[in-house]
Amino acid sequence: MKDKNNRRLLIAIGVTASLIVAVFAFLVFRPIRDEYGDGFSGGLKYTVESGMVSITGYNGNDAHVRIPAQIDGRPVGIIGYEAFKNNVNLTGVTLPDSIKIIGTSSFSGCKNLSSVSMPDGVTSIGGEAFLNCTSLTEIGIPYGVEAIGRGAFDGCLNLKSVIIPDSVASISEYAFRNCRSITEITVPGSVKIIGPGTFYGCRNLTSAWFEGDKPELIDPIYKVFYDAAATFRIYYPRGALNWTATWDDYPTEKV
């Protein structure tokens, strides 16, 4: 009888321990929302608005962060304002296809960020989104992006390769300021508006290839290519409209 009671006691203890572990795992790993609607999941802080998740912060330790496509059954659509700002541990980020907006200053100051994978679903890159991300050497802006915000890649000193897709209609001021490693840039014909100082301080930039009609300058007083290389020249295709012998005070050439 005593052995039977001992066995029952051991079984009860085992069941209780299993329940404790299960409850602990549930509490630790489940998405948690506080009374204000903020949530926490896998180190990510987020809010939910109109059924869409916006990432608003990160307190994890991963060097490469992979944002999930869904949290708590809702699509992750926005990387919010200053979500990863000044995170010096971050070396890479992979964004899911659900992401539509990369918000203002979302990765600003992430000086060790060297790899960014953005899906084609992104439609907007906010102002100073990648400000002073000095470890970035190349960036492929997704097809679908329509606007590149003010100072989006400002101060990315080692950025050498930039691909701007023909979905982009406007490039705001200082978008690529002080990207000193860029030597040439191709601007697709879809771009109709360029802000002042867009390529300000790109001192090794020797050529800009425009694939369409001359775009409108938001403020012609401030040069788009100020402080480019001494040999800098603008090229445009035969048949493109409104080009003249100089643009933005720099020589142009029909090719």
Wavefront OBJ file of the C-alpha trace (Angstrom):
o trace
v 0.000 0.000 0.000
v 2.837 2.344 0.894
v 4.511 1.758 -2.516
v 1.223 2.461 -4.273
v 0.823 5.760 -2.419
v 4.388 6.705 -3.256
v 3.744 6.026 -6.926
v 0.601 8.157 -6.823
v 2.547 10.948 -5.137
v 5.291 10.793 -7.771
v 2.714 10.869 -10.579
v 0.991 13.863 -9.000
v 4.309 15.673 -8.651
v 5.193 14.905 -12.288
v 1.837 16.164 -13.570
v 2.132 19.338 -11.478
v 5.653 19.982 -12.755
v 4.527 19.502 -16.361
v 1.699 21.974 -15.851
v 4.075 24.515 -14.334
v 6.466 24.184 -17.295
v 3.598 24.511 -19.783
v 2.220 27.602 -18.076
v 5.703 29.152 -17.904
v 6.303 28.527 -21.612
v 2.928 30.014 -22.456
v 3.618 33.144 -20.449
v 7.127 33.603 -21.803
v 6.637 32.897 -25.498
v 3.109 34.031 -26.209
v 2.516 37.546 -27.539
v 1.568 39.770 -24.586
v -0.454 42.944 -24.873
v -0.618 45.450 -22.079
v -3.559 47.612 -21.113
v -2.589 50.277 -23.664
v -2.673 47.889 -26.630
v 1.103 47.440 -26.848
v 2.393 43.914 -27.317
v 5.624 41.992 -26.852
v 6.733 38.963 -28.847
v 10.213 37.489 -29.271
v 11.889 40.711 -28.183
v 9.716 42.819 -30.497
v 7.459 45.516 -29.138
v 4.434 46.285 -31.278
v 1.080 47.975 -31.533
v -2.024 46.954 -33.476
v -3.987 49.494 -35.462
v -6.816 48.673 -37.854
v -5.845 45.014 -37.732
v -2.216 45.661 -38.776
v 0.842 45.201 -36.571
v 3.417 47.973 -36.335
v 6.813 47.114 -34.830
v 7.711 49.908 -32.405
v 10.782 48.597 -30.598
v 13.177 45.735 -29.979
v 14.847 44.637 -26.741
v 16.328 41.334 -27.899
v 19.974 40.439 -28.399
v 19.941 38.832 -31.859
v 22.468 40.281 -34.304
v 20.262 39.295 -37.256
v 16.566 39.947 -36.699
v 13.930 38.225 -38.806
v 10.615 40.005 -38.526
v 7.669 37.553 -38.625
v 4.913 37.966 -41.197
v 2.272 37.688 -38.468
v 2.035 38.274 -34.751
v -0.950 36.977 -32.828
v -2.687 36.204 -36.134
v -2.349 39.732 -37.523
v -0.117 40.823 -40.452
v 3.033 42.773 -39.647
v 2.866 45.751 -42.023
v 4.952 48.572 -40.574
v 8.399 49.076 -39.095
v 7.566 52.045 -36.902
v 9.211 55.273 -35.814
v 12.682 54.679 -34.305
v 11.907 50.973 -33.826
v 15.567 49.890 -34.013
v 17.241 53.297 -33.665
v 20.863 53.216 -32.462
v 20.882 49.423 -32.050
v 24.625 48.820 -32.393
v 24.219 45.033 -32.000
v 22.138 44.752 -35.154
v 24.074 43.462 -38.182
v 21.237 42.207 -40.377
v 17.484 42.362 -40.766
v 15.078 40.341 -42.892
v 11.629 41.793 -43.498
v 8.621 39.645 -44.480
v 6.485 40.126 -47.585
v 3.775 41.680 -45.407
v 5.810 44.847 -44.720
v 4.462 47.933 -46.515
v 6.099 50.862 -44.729
v 9.585 51.386 -43.305
v 9.002 54.293 -40.966
v 10.934 57.417 -40.062
v 14.276 56.755 -38.334
v 13.381 53.069 -38.003
v 17.015 51.889 -38.368
v 18.748 55.224 -37.847
v 22.147 54.963 -36.204
v 22.463 51.180 -36.580
v 26.123 51.580 -37.448
v 26.861 47.838 -37.686
v 23.867 47.025 -39.904
v 25.374 45.551 -43.070
v 22.546 43.458 -44.522
v 18.941 44.496 -45.218
v 16.471 42.267 -47.034
v 13.358 44.194 -48.070
v 10.382 42.643 -49.902
v 8.766 44.041 -53.022
v 5.634 44.852 -51.017
v 7.303 47.891 -49.449
v 5.782 51.106 -50.829
v 7.495 53.772 -48.719
v 10.883 54.303 -47.073
v 10.565 57.024 -44.457
v 12.793 59.942 -43.651
v 16.159 59.058 -42.095
v 15.135 55.393 -42.095
v 18.757 54.282 -42.502
v 20.521 57.467 -41.383
v 24.198 56.873 -40.549
v 24.066 53.117 -41.187
v 27.752 53.255 -42.000
v 28.222 49.491 -42.521
v 25.761 49.284 -45.408
v 27.631 48.728 -48.679
v 24.712 47.987 -50.996
v 20.972 48.418 -51.010
v 18.326 47.197 -53.396
v 15.251 49.357 -53.047
v 12.245 47.089 -53.645
v 10.089 47.406 -56.718
v 6.888 48.922 -55.394
v 8.507 51.742 -53.438
v 7.007 55.007 -54.676
v 8.738 57.514 -52.407
v 12.159 57.685 -50.767
v 11.985 59.932 -47.710
v 14.092 62.856 -46.572
v 17.576 61.728 -45.619
v 16.599 58.064 -45.920
v 20.202 56.930 -46.516
v 21.970 60.080 -45.368
v 25.451 59.420 -43.997
v 25.775 55.840 -45.273
v 29.454 56.469 -45.933
v 30.297 53.005 -47.283
v 27.254 52.571 -49.497
v 28.637 51.738 -52.953
v 25.709 50.268 -54.846
v 22.141 51.591 -54.977
v 19.433 50.199 -57.235
v 16.427 52.490 -57.625
v 13.464 50.685 -59.258
v 11.180 52.264 -61.839
v 8.326 52.368 -59.349
v 9.883 55.347 -57.544
v 8.207 58.667 -58.392
v 9.916 60.995 -55.927
v 13.226 61.198 -54.079
v 13.191 63.645 -51.194
v 15.924 66.042 -50.115
v 19.186 64.665 -48.752
v 18.056 61.086 -49.422
v 21.614 59.985 -50.274
v 23.607 62.841 -48.767
v 27.215 62.032 -47.877
v 27.103 58.584 -49.466
v 30.735 59.083 -50.370
v 31.397 55.630 -51.809
v 28.842 55.879 -54.631
v 30.577 56.471 -57.971
v 27.558 56.350 -60.290
v 23.795 56.309 -59.988
v 20.953 55.401 -62.352
v 17.695 57.312 -61.965
v 14.732 55.577 -63.633
v 12.296 57.420 -65.871
v 9.560 57.017 -63.272
v 11.224 59.644 -61.058
v 9.436 62.949 -61.652
v 10.556 64.923 -58.585
v 13.959 65.218 -56.914
v 14.575 67.177 -53.734
v 17.450 69.573 -53.039
v 20.734 68.064 -51.918
v 19.605 64.523 -52.726
v 23.181 63.509 -53.546
v 24.883 66.304 -51.606
v 28.409 65.417 -50.528
v 28.704 62.331 -52.739
v 32.208 63.472 -53.598
v 33.170 60.374 -55.604
v 30.050 60.455 -57.780
v 31.206 60.847 -61.395
v 28.004 60.162 -63.349
v 24.223 60.146 -63.081
v 22.289 58.251 -65.724
v 18.712 59.455 -66.148
v 16.470 57.071 -68.056
v 13.621 59.476 -68.784
v 12.523 63.093 -69.066
v 14.146 65.773 -66.951
v 12.641 65.593 -63.452
v 11.316 68.572 -61.551
v 13.533 70.117 -58.897
v 11.636 70.784 -55.665
v 13.914 73.719 -54.871
v 16.264 74.691 -57.718
v 18.278 77.005 -55.448
v 19.942 74.018 -53.765
v 21.916 71.690 -56.003
v 21.006 68.025 -56.162
v 24.599 66.944 -56.784
v 26.488 69.549 -54.761
v 30.110 68.541 -54.063
v 30.106 65.683 -56.594
v 33.395 64.736 -58.288
v 35.017 67.419 -60.443
v 34.373 65.283 -63.546
v 30.694 64.699 -62.727
v 28.353 64.575 -65.719
v 24.658 63.859 -66.295
v 23.557 61.498 -69.082
v 20.088 61.115 -70.598
v 18.638 59.077 -73.503
v 17.753 60.321 -76.969
v 14.094 61.234 -77.125
v 13.868 62.277 -73.479
v 12.177 65.633 -73.000
v 13.124 69.009 -71.516
v 16.846 68.390 -71.085
v 19.234 71.255 -71.795
v 23.017 71.578 -72.047
v 23.254 71.911 -68.266
v 21.009 70.850 -65.431
v 21.453 71.747 -61.797
v 24.534 73.651 -63.039
v 26.170 70.446 -64.245
v 26.878 69.443 -67.876
v 24.556 66.988 -69.563
v 25.094 64.657 -72.472
v 22.643 62.839 -74.728
v 23.498 59.165 -75.227
l 1 2 3 4 5 6 7 8 9 10 11 12 13 14 15 16 17 18 19 20 21 22 23 24 25 26 27 28 29 30 31 32 33 34 35 36 37 38 39 40 41 42 43 44 45 46 47 48 49 50 51 52 53 54 55 56 57 58 59 60 61 62 63 64 65 66 67 68 69 70 71 72 73 74 75 76 77 78 79 80 81 82 83 84 85 86 87 88 89 90 91 92 93 94 95 96 97 98 99 100 101 102 103 104 105 106 107 108 109 110 111 112 113 114 115 116 117 118 119 120 121 122 123 124 125 126 127 128 129 130 131 132 133 134 135 136 137 138 139 140 141 142 143 144 145 146 147 148 149 150 151 152 153 154 155 156 157 158 159 160 161 162 163 164 165 166 167 168 169 170 171 172 173 174 175 176 177 178 179 180 181 182 183 184 185 186 187 188 189 190 191 192 193 194 195 196 197 198 199 200 201 202 203 204 205 206 207 208 209 210 211 212 213 214 215 216 217 218 219 220 221 222 223 224 225 226 227 228 229 230 231 232 233 234 235 236 237 238 239 240 241 242 243 244 245 246 247 248 249 250 251 252 253 254 255
